[in-house]
Amino acid sequence: MTDTEISPSKSKVHLYYKNGSLMPFEEDAYHEFKGHRDISKEDCPPWTQDRRSCDRPSRRAVSRALNAFLNTGRGGTCYLGVVDSGEVKGLKLTEYQKDHVVSSLDDLMSRYTPPVKQHRYKIRFVPVVDQDATEEEIIQHCSQVNSDLSVIEERQRPHQLRSHTYCWCDRDSVAQFNCGVLPTDYVIEITIKPWDGSDPRNHDDGCGSFVCLHPYHEDEEGCVYFRRQASLVKYTMTEIAMLTKQEARENCEATIKSLREEISLLKVAQQKAGDG
């Protein structure tokens, strides 16, 4: 890890963000910024995928970064509502739209090969406050946001997932806006947890009788990405096979070394017992 990289375990847990502020770190091996909330490839509008156009910006689904964080095994966090420069913009979301994002993420993880278990990732909706908000206003705003969670249970119909068109929850948001109700701004934090081979919930995913390697996942398009500093690298099956052999060899060597040390200590203990 370089001096500019901050691991997820050392990242500050934000209770809120200030609109227009800069993130305290740059994009690196553990952090990715996205100004949108298009989780899967199907969520991205067609015009964002035209690489030949110079007039319209391209847009990459969040899935690619999540896939890379999984496959490196060290985890990481995607911050949705933060542009590439690190400036906090926020995303306006109603409670129904937040539910849509959660549903979309769960659907995406179920489409990976192998599927990703829910305990390996988490999602947080962190409110964004005005730059000049007072401490009292911030406390009031955050407490109001955190207490208004029951509306999710009132959803009567499923969201329209895997589509770039408006879902019913988006049309409901527009209707609320037209009535003068302004949705809250959020930064969506989607965190992939580091691989933990000692967690019993992971034993049927990557652990054999001798080594416990984290599994490699194909995304919804059948691609495998890895995180390298602040960029993504797409691996071929041949490269994945070579990487697996290397990691297995390193794990075996570490285990063998540990066993040899234990045997050596046992021999010394036995010798002392015999001398006594």
N, C-alpha and C positions, 0 to 999 in steps of 0.2 A: 504494500500500500504506500502511495506517495504522500508527501506532506499535505497535499491539497485534497486528499480523499478522506471523507468522513464516513465511517461505517455506520450502518443503521442503529447499532447499539449505542453509539455515541451522539447520534442526532438528537437535537432538542425536540421535545414533544410540545407542539404549539397548541395553546388553547384558543388562539385566534390569530389572524393575520391582518395587517393594515394594508388597505388598498393603495397601490402605487409603491409600496416598499420593495426592497430588494431582498431576495433570499440570502441567508448568511453563508451560503456555499454555492459553488457552481455545479453544473452537471459533471458527474464523474462516474466511477464504477458502481456507485450505490444510489445515485440520484438522477432522475430524469424529469424534465419539465415538459408539460403539454398544455397548450392554450385551449384545448377542446376536450370533449368527453366522448369521443368516438372509440369505444372499447374494442370492437372487432373490425375486421376488414369490411364487412358488410355495412357497418355503421357510417363509413366514410362516403360522402357524396361523390358521384361519378366525376364531377368537374375537378375534384381535388386529386384525382388519380391520373390526370393527363400530363405526363412528363414533357410533352412537346410544347405545352403552353408556357409562355414566359409572363403572361399577364396575370394568371391566377396562381396562388401559392399551392404547393403540394401539401398533402397531409398524410401522416402515417398513423395507423391505428395504435392504440395503447398496447395492444396484444403483443407486438414485437418486443417491446421493452420488458414486459412481464415475463415473456418466454425466456429472454436472455438472463434475467435475474434468477429464474428457476434453474437454468442449465449451468450457470457458473457455480451454483451451490452456496453462494455467500449472501444471497438475498439482496434487497434494494427496495426503493420507494419511488413510485411515479406520483408527481404532483400535478394534478389537473386544475387548470385555472391559473397557471404560472407560465408565462411566455418564455421563449428561448433565452432572452436576456436575463432571466431571473426575476423579472418584475411581476409582482402579484396583481393580477387582474380580477380573479374570481369568476365564478360561474353562477348565474342566477338559477336557483333550483327551488321548486316547491317540494313538499314532502312526497308527493306522488312521483316527481321526477327523480328524487333521491332513491326511491324504491325501484324505479326503472334502472338506475345505474347499478344497484346491488344485484338485481335480477340478471342484468346483462353480464356482469362479472361472473356470477355463479354459472350462467349458461356457457360462457367462454371457457372457464376452467374445466367444465364437464366435457368439452369438445377436444381438449388436448389429448394427445396419445403418449403415455397413459394419462388418464384424467387426474386432475390435481385435487387432492383432498382439501376440504374447507379449513382445516386447522393450519394449513401451510400458507394462508394469506389472510389479510384483513383489510377493511376499508373504513376510513374516517372522513366525516364531513366537518371541516373546520371553518367556522364563520369568518367572514372578512368584514372588518369594521372600517369606518371612515378614518382617513389619515389624522384628522384633528379631533377625533372622539376623545372625550374625557374618560377617566378611569371609571367613574360612576356609570356613564353611558355604555362602556364596554361590558361591565359586569351585568348590567340590566339586559343588554342585547344577547350575551352568551347564555344567560340563565333562561331567557325566553326561548331561544333556539333549542337548547338541550331538553327543555320540558315538553316541547311540542312534538312528540313522537307517536302518539296514539293514532293519528290519522292514517298511518300505514295499514293498520288493521281494518280500515274501512274499505280498502280496495275490493271491488266486486268483479273485476275482469282482468285478464292477463295483459301484460304489456306487449307491444309489437316489437319483438326483438329481431336482431339480424336484418335491420333495414335502415336506410338513410332517410326515409320519409318520416313525417311527423307521427308520433304516437298520440294516443288519446290524452296522455298526461301532458304533452306539449301543447295541445290545443286547449286543455284546461288551464294551463299557465297563461296562455295568451288571453283567454277569457277573463281571468283574474286581473291581469294587467289592465285590460280595457275598463275594468270596474274600479280601477284605482288601487288595487292591491299589488304591492311590489314584492316579488320574491326575495329571499335572502341570498346574498352572495356567499359562495363557499369556495374553499380550496379542497379538492377531493384527494385524499392521500390513500393510495393503494400500495400496500406493503407486502412484498414476498418475504417470508421469514427464512433465515438461513437454515440450511439442511441440518437436521439433528438426528444422527444415526442411533442415538440412545433412546429416542422417543419410541415407545412400543407401537404407536400408530403408524410409524414409518417402516416397520420391520418387513412388511410384505411388499414394499415398493423398491427397495434397493439393497437389502441386506441378504447376504449369503451366509454360509456356515463359517466363513473365515474373514471376509471383508464386508464392509457396509458402505457402498458407494451411492451417492445420490443419483436418482434416475434422470435421464435426459428426456425432455418432452418435445414432441412435435406440436406446433401451433395449429390453429384451425385451417391453415392452408397446407399443412404437412411440412412446414419449414422448421429448422432448428437454429436458434440464434444464441450467441454468447455475448456477454458484456466484456468489452475491452476498453478500459478507461471510460470516456464519455461517448463511445460509439458502439454500434452493434456489428457483429460479424456473423455471417451465415455460414454454417458448417455443412460439409457433405457427409454422407454415411461413412466414407473411408476415413475422413478426419475424426469423426466421432469414435470409430473403432480404435484408432490409434490413441486417442485421448483416454479412452476407457482402459486400454492396456497399461498406459503410463500411470494412471491413477491407481489401478489395481496393484501394480508393481510397487509403487510408493507406499501404499497401505500395507502390503504384505511385508515389505522390508521393515517398516516401523513396528509391526506386530512381532516379527521374528526377533528384532532387536530387544523388544520388551521381554519376550519369553526367555531369551538367553540371559538377560540380566536377572530374571527371577530364578532361573536354574542355578546361576552362579551364586546367588545369595543363599539358596537352599543348600548347596554343597558346602559353603562356608559354615552355615548353621549346623549341619550334620557333622562336619569335622570338629567343630568346637564341642559338640555334644559327646563325640567319641573320645576326645582328649580329656573331657571332664570325667 
